[in-house]
Amino acid sequence: MKMESAGKGIVAGLLGIGAVFLLPLSAPGNAAVKTENVPARLFSVRDGMPNLAAKLEAGKKVEIVFLGGSITVMGGYTNDGYVRYVERWLKERYPRAEIKVRNAGVPGTGSEYGAKRYDRDVLRHKPDAVFIEFAVNDGKSDQTASMERMVHKSWRKEPRIDLVFFYTLDKSHLESYRKGCLPFAAGCHERVAEQYGIPTIGTAFHAAEKINSGSIVWKTFSGDTCHPSAAGFRLFDEVFASALPELLRTKKGGFPHKLGKTITPNLEVYPPALKAKPLVSPKTFLFTDGEAPADVYELPLPAVHWVGEPVYRSPNGKILWRIECLPRRFAGKLDGSTGSDRSLWNGKPAEWFEEGHCFSGTDGMSVFSGDGKKGGLLGVSGSSVGVLCFTAPEKGKYESGRIRSGEFQMWANEGSTVAFSALKFSGKGDQGEVLAVHREVRKERRGISMSFSVELERGDEIAFLADLKLPEYIRGGWRNLKITAARKLVP
């Protein structure tokens, strides 16, 4: 049985309940659609995917990117997920074409972060088509500007990139679909799609209809509030099977897309580059014995004092701080010894992510960021642990007496013991010595408050890192982190 046979049944069934699944083509710039009470449809063709269709039919190489949150991540992990399904569907129908489908999902992120990382995670692959999914993680926020930013970034770079928005399902969306309407975030996305002639696929519409009609129960679709089971993904796949032939049938030969008028007034597609501000160290600092320090070194705030290079230097050029990464698979000891074997680090500094205002790990997710007001956030991303290193510029006795932070901010509603540790590394040695460790059960919500003293030679390092022991889709970090190190002369 071919993959599209189930999809044809879906179309017939939805027509039987009065659903409109195919809209006439619309020119960009004519929309005046409100973001509430937007009708839910199985799919809307609009300008379709003419450029992808032309390359597929010619048997050429094509690059396709799926962008979204954790549902899209899962859509590439499981054989039933729509990322893998769409790839199989296309390869079956266009055997002469060389088809590459990439999964650019990042758990727990919405379209605002998607727009920020769009150049890095999508456009660098020179895609022919991009499927965008943020209807769940955008929640009840109006992210019209974020969706428009992605459209403008795409077509400024290459106007022949075909875009598709599609909508996944959260349990809270069922009432909207029961009324035949899109939930709020999806309604905002639909407004952008109508403005620019972008096709949309209402994958959630079909699943919600099944649940609302009593054909299936929610637990059949999902084991939580939004992440589909294998059966849930198959419902999504059926809609892709119905929509793709129509989207690929429009305007043979391809054509460049046009941007036209924006919905967002004065849309800022690319924000101005950040410029670092000078860091002014505290004027008063006393050791616990009352002695004044020779030098004071305060942790610079990312996106405020620390921009661009993952190494922060003193005014005379000496390295003071740097941010590196430990692979997540070596984390989770929670006794302070995580990261104590420096040979296990990934061997390169974290990368500065300009639009994200943060330093990111190997998976592109933040490991050291800041809000520019209260302090930095040192954390654990999907596959990386952020390691903040202080390098002693001179020999002396160093006291870190002002290590403070707010609570551990975690993406996920799961309890866990988390830890923050400080380790000493002598010179170029790989084995670290645990100086201090803070542990707490998440429900305690105490935040960090600790200090220590240690003698360091020039070039010795103190490494600070967050630690948790949970699956890779759980991430978090110590927010509002502030560290002040002071040095006194050693006789």
C-alpha positions in Angstrom: 0.0 0.0 0.0 1.4 3.4 -0.9 1.8 6.0 1.8 -0.7 8.4 0.4 -3.7 6.0 0.5 -4.4 6.7 4.2 -4.2 10.4 3.4 -6.9 10.2 0.7 -9.2 8.6 3.3 -8.5 11.5 5.6 -9.5 14.1 2.9 -12.7 12.2 2.1 -13.6 12.0 5.8 -13.0 15.6 6.5 -15.0 16.7 3.5 -17.8 14.6 5.0 -17.8 16.9 8.1 -17.7 20.1 6.0 -14.0 20.9 6.3 -12.4 23.2 3.8 -9.0 21.8 3.0 -7.9 23.6 -0.2 -7.8 27.4 -0.6 -7.3 29.3 -3.8 -3.9 30.8 -4.4 -3.5 34.2 -2.7 -1.2 37.0 -3.5 1.1 38.2 -0.6 0.0 41.4 1.0 -3.8 41.1 0.7 -4.4 39.6 4.2 -6.4 41.3 6.9 -6.9 38.2 9.0 -7.4 38.5 12.8 -5.5 36.2 15.1 -8.6 35.0 16.9 -11.3 32.8 15.4 -9.1 31.9 12.5 -10.7 28.8 10.8 -8.9 25.5 11.2 -8.2 23.7 7.9 -6.5 20.5 6.9 -4.2 22.5 4.7 -4.0 25.7 2.6 -2.1 25.6 -0.6 -1.7 29.4 -1.4 1.5 29.7 -3.5 2.5 26.1 -2.7 6.0 24.7 -3.1 6.8 25.4 -6.8 10.6 25.6 -6.6 11.0 22.4 -4.6 8.6 20.7 -7.1 10.7 21.8 -10.1 13.9 20.4 -8.6 12.3 17.2 -7.5 10.8 16.6 -10.9 14.2 17.4 -12.6 15.9 14.8 -10.4 18.2 17.4 -8.8 19.7 17.6 -5.3 17.4 19.2 -2.7 17.9 20.3 0.9 14.9 20.4 3.3 15.0 21.6 6.9 12.4 21.0 9.6 12.6 23.8 12.3 10.7 23.5 15.6 10.7 22.5 19.2 10.8 19.1 21.0 7.9 17.7 18.9 10.0 18.2 15.8 13.1 16.7 17.5 11.0 13.6 18.2 9.7 13.7 14.7 13.2 12.8 13.6 14.0 10.3 16.3 11.1 7.9 15.7 10.3 6.1 12.5 6.7 7.3 12.7 7.8 11.0 13.2 6.9 13.4 10.4 10.5 14.4 9.7 11.4 10.9 8.7 8.0 10.2 7.2 8.2 13.2 4.8 11.7 12.1 3.7 10.5 8.6 2.9 7.4 10.0 1.1 9.5 12.2 -1.1 12.1 9.6 -1.9 9.4 7.1 -2.9 7.8 9.5 -5.3 11.0 11.2 -6.7 13.5 8.4 -6.9 15.8 10.3 -9.3 16.2 13.2 -6.9 19.0 13.4 -4.2 16.9 14.3 -1.1 18.4 15.4 2.2 16.1 16.2 5.1 17.6 17.9 8.2 16.1 18.2 11.7 16.8 21.6 13.3 14.4 21.1 16.2 15.5 22.4 19.7 13.4 21.3 22.7 11.5 23.9 24.7 12.0 26.7 22.2 9.5 28.8 20.3 9.6 31.0 17.1 11.4 33.9 18.9 14.5 31.7 19.4 13.9 30.0 16.0 14.1 33.4 14.3 17.3 34.2 16.2 19.0 31.0 15.1 17.5 30.8 11.7 20.7 31.9 9.8 22.9 29.5 11.8 20.7 26.4 11.9 18.7 26.7 8.7 20.1 29.1 6.0 23.6 27.8 6.3 22.4 24.6 4.8 21.1 26.4 1.7 17.7 24.8 1.9 15.2 24.5 -1.0 12.3 24.2 1.5 11.8 24.8 5.2 8.9 23.4 7.3 8.3 25.5 10.5 6.5 24.2 13.6 6.1 26.4 16.7 2.4 26.4 17.4 2.7 24.6 20.7 5.8 26.3 22.2 4.6 29.8 21.2 1.7 29.2 23.7 -0.6 32.2 24.0 2.0 34.7 22.8 1.7 36.7 19.6 4.9 35.9 17.7 3.9 37.5 14.4 7.2 39.4 14.3 9.2 36.3 14.9 7.5 34.4 12.1 7.9 37.4 9.8 11.6 37.6 10.6 12.0 34.0 9.4 10.2 34.8 6.2 12.3 37.8 5.5 15.5 36.1 6.4 14.6 33.3 3.9 13.6 35.4 0.9 16.3 38.1 1.4 18.8 35.3 1.2 17.2 33.3 -1.6 13.7 34.1 -2.8 13.2 30.6 -4.2 13.2 29.0 -0.8 9.7 27.4 -0.3 8.3 27.8 3.2 5.6 25.8 4.9 4.1 26.4 8.4 2.5 23.5 10.1 0.7 23.1 13.4 1.1 20.5 16.2 -1.3 19.9 19.0 -1.3 20.6 22.8 -4.1 19.3 25.0 -5.1 22.9 25.7 -5.9 23.4 22.0 -8.8 20.9 21.9 -11.4 23.5 22.7 -10.4 25.8 19.9 -10.5 23.0 17.4 -13.8 21.8 18.8 -15.1 25.3 17.7 -13.4 24.8 14.3 -10.8 27.5 15.0 -7.0 27.6 15.3 -5.5 28.1 18.8 -4.1 31.6 19.3 -0.4 31.1 18.4 -1.4 29.1 15.3 -3.8 31.9 14.3 -0.9 34.4 14.4 1.2 32.1 12.3 -1.7 31.7 9.8 -2.0 35.4 9.5 1.6 35.6 8.4 1.2 32.7 6.0 -1.8 34.4 4.4 0.1 37.7 4.1 3.0 36.1 2.2 1.2 33.3 0.3 2.8 30.5 2.4 1.1 27.1 2.5 0.1 25.7 5.9 -0.6 22.2 7.1 -3.0 21.7 10.0 -1.6 18.4 11.3 -3.3 19.2 14.6 -6.7 19.6 13.1 -7.1 16.0 12.1 -5.8 14.7 15.4 -8.0 17.1 17.4 -11.1 16.0 15.4 -10.4 12.4 16.2 -10.0 13.2 19.9 -13.0 15.6 20.1 -15.3 13.2 18.3 -14.4 10.3 20.7 -12.7 8.2 18.0 -9.6 8.1 20.2 -8.7 9.2 23.7 -6.0 11.7 24.5 -3.7 9.0 25.9 -3.7 7.2 22.6 -2.4 10.4 21.0 0.1 11.5 23.7 1.5 10.3 27.0 1.8 13.9 28.3 0.2 17.2 27.2 1.7 17.5 23.7 4.4 15.0 22.6 2.8 12.5 20.2 3.0 8.7 20.6 3.7 6.6 17.6 -0.1 6.6 16.9 -0.2 10.3 17.3 2.6 10.9 14.8 0.8 8.6 12.3 -2.2 10.9 12.5 0.1 13.8 11.6 1.7 11.8 8.8 -1.7 11.2 7.2 -2.2 14.9 6.8 1.2 15.3 5.3 0.3 12.6 2.8 -2.8 14.5 1.8 -1.2 17.9 1.7 2.1 17.3 -0.1 0.7 16.3 -3.5 -1.3 19.5 -3.6 1.5 21.8 -2.4 3.9 20.3 -5.0 1.3 20.6 -7.8 1.2 24.4 -8.0 2.8 26.6 -10.7 5.2 24.3 -12.4 8.6 25.5 -13.1 9.1 27.6 -10.0 9.2 31.3 -9.3 10.8 33.7 -6.8 8.7 34.6 -3.8 8.0 38.2 -3.0 8.1 39.8 0.4 5.7 42.8 0.0 4.3 44.7 3.0 5.0 43.6 6.5 2.3 43.0 9.2 4.7 44.1 12.0 5.3 47.9 11.8 9.1 48.7 11.4 10.0 45.0 11.4 13.6 44.6 12.6 14.8 41.5 10.6 18.4 41.8 11.9 19.0 43.6 15.2 22.1 45.8 15.6 25.3 44.0 16.7 26.0 44.0 20.4 28.9 46.1 21.7 30.6 45.2 25.0 30.5 47.7 27.8 33.5 48.1 30.1 33.5 46.0 33.3 34.1 48.0 36.5 35.2 45.8 39.4 33.9 46.4 42.9 35.7 49.2 44.7 35.5 47.6 48.1 36.3 44.0 48.8 37.8 42.6 52.0 39.1 39.1 52.7 37.5 37.2 55.6 40.5 38.2 57.7 39.8 41.9 56.9 42.8 42.3 54.6 42.4 44.3 51.4 43.1 42.4 48.1 45.8 43.3 45.6 43.4 42.6 42.7 39.7 41.9 42.3 38.3 39.9 39.3 34.5 39.9 38.7 32.7 37.6 36.4 31.8 39.7 33.3 28.2 39.4 32.1 27.6 37.8 28.8 26.0 40.1 26.2 26.9 43.1 28.4 30.7 43.0 29.2 31.5 39.8 27.4 30.6 39.7 23.7 32.0 37.7 20.7 35.2 35.9 21.7 34.7 33.1 24.2 37.9 34.3 26.0 37.7 37.4 28.2 40.9 39.3 28.8 42.2 41.9 31.2 43.0 45.4 30.0 46.7 44.3 29.6 45.7 41.3 27.5 45.9 38.4 30.0 43.3 35.7 29.8 41.0 35.9 32.9 37.9 33.9 31.9 36.8 31.5 29.2 33.8 29.3 28.5 34.2 25.7 27.4 32.0 22.7 27.2 32.0 19.2 28.8 30.0 16.6 26.8 26.7 15.9 28.7 27.4 12.1 28.7 30.2 12.7 31.3 27.9 14.7 33.7 25.6 13.7 36.4 27.9 12.7 39.3 26.5 15.5 41.5 29.4 15.1 44.0 31.6 17.9 42.6 33.8 15.6 40.5 31.9 16.1 37.2 34.5 17.7 34.9 37.4 16.9 37.1 39.1 15.0 34.2 39.8 17.8 31.7 40.8 15.3 29.0 37.1 14.6 28.7 36.2 18.1 27.7 35.5 18.7 24.1 38.7 20.5 23.5 37.4 23.7 22.1 35.7 26.8 23.5 32.0 27.5 23.3 30.8 29.6 20.4 29.4 33.0 20.6 25.8 33.2 19.3 25.2 36.8 18.4 21.4 36.9 18.1 20.9 34.6 21.0 23.1 36.8 23.2 24.9 33.8 24.6 27.7 31.3 24.3 26.5 28.0 22.9 27.6 24.4 23.1 28.2 21.8 20.4 24.5 21.4 19.8 24.0 25.2 19.4 22.1 25.6 22.6 23.0 28.1 25.3 25.5 27.1 28.0 26.3 30.7 29.3 23.9 33.6 28.8 22.7 36.7 30.6 19.8 39.0 30.7 22.0 42.1 31.1 20.6 43.1 34.5 20.9 40.5 37.2 23.7 38.2 36.1 24.7 35.3 33.9 23.1 31.9 33.5 25.5 29.0 33.5 23.8 25.8 32.4 23.4 22.4 30.9 22.0 22.2 27.4 20.9 19.2 25.4 24.4 17.7 24.9 26.8 20.1 26.6 27.7 21.3 30.1 28.9 24.8 30.4 32.3 25.2 32.1 33.3 28.6 33.2 37.1 28.9 33.7 39.0 31.5 35.7 42.8 31.7 35.0 45.0 33.1 37.6 47.0 36.0 36.0 49.5 36.1 38.9 50.6 34.0 41.8 48.7 34.5 45.0 46.0 33.4 47.5 42.6 33.7 45.8 39.4 33.9 47.7 36.1 33.4 45.9 33.9 34.8 48.6 31.0 36.1 46.6 29.7 33.1 44.6 25.9 33.7 44.4 23.0 32.8 42.2 19.3 32.4 42.1 17.6 29.0 41.9 18.3 26.4 39.2 16.1 27.2 36.3 15.0 24.0 34.6 13.1 23.4 31.3 10.8 20.5 32.3 8.5 19.8 35.2 10.7 17.1 36.7 12.3 17.1 40.1 16.0 16.4 40.4 19.1 17.0 42.5 21.3 19.6 40.9 24.9 20.7 41.7 27.3 23.5 41.2 31.0 22.9 41.7 34.4 24.6 41.6 37.5 22.7 40.7 41.2 23.6 40.7 43.5 22.7 37.8 47.3 23.2 38.2 49.0 24.5 35.1 48.2 22.2 32.1 47.3 19.2 34.2 44.1 17.3 33.4 43.1 16.2 36.9 41.2 18.7 38.9 40.8 19.1 42.7 37.3 19.7 44.1 37.3 23.0 45.9 33.6 23.4 46.7 30.3 21.9 45.7 26.7 23.1 46.2 24.0 20.5 46.0 20.2 20.9 46.3 17.0 19.1 45.5 15.1 21.1 43.0 12.1 21.6 45.4 14.4 23.3 47.9 15.1 26.3 45.5 17.8 27.7 47.6 20.3 29.0 45.0 24.1 29.1 45.4 25.8 30.7 48.3 29.4 29.5 48.9 33.0 30.6 49.2 36.5 29.1 49.3 40.2 30.1 49.4 43.0 28.5 47.4 46.6 29.3 46.5 47.2 29.5 42.8 50.3 29.8 40.6 50.2 31.9 37.5 48.2 30.0 34.9 46.4 27.7 37.4 42.6 27.6 36.8 39.4 27.4 38.7 36.6 25.8 36.7 32.9 26.4 37.7 30.1 24.2 36.2 26.5 23.2 36.6 25.6 19.6 36.9 22.4 17.5 36.7 21.5 13.9 36.0 18.5 13.8 33.7 17.8 12.9 30.0 19.2 15.1 27.4 15.9 16.7 26.5 16.0 18.3 30.0 18.1 21.4 30.3 18.6 24.2 32.8 21.1 26.4 34.6 22.0 28.5 37.6 20.5 31.9 36.9 21.8 35.3 38.0 25.2 33.8 38.7 27.8 36.2 40.1 31.4 35.3 41.0 34.0 37.7 42.4 37.5 36.4 42.8 40.1 38.4 44.8 43.9 37.9 45.1 46.2 38.7 48.0 50.0 38.5 47.8 51.6 35.3 49.1 54.9 35.9 51.0 
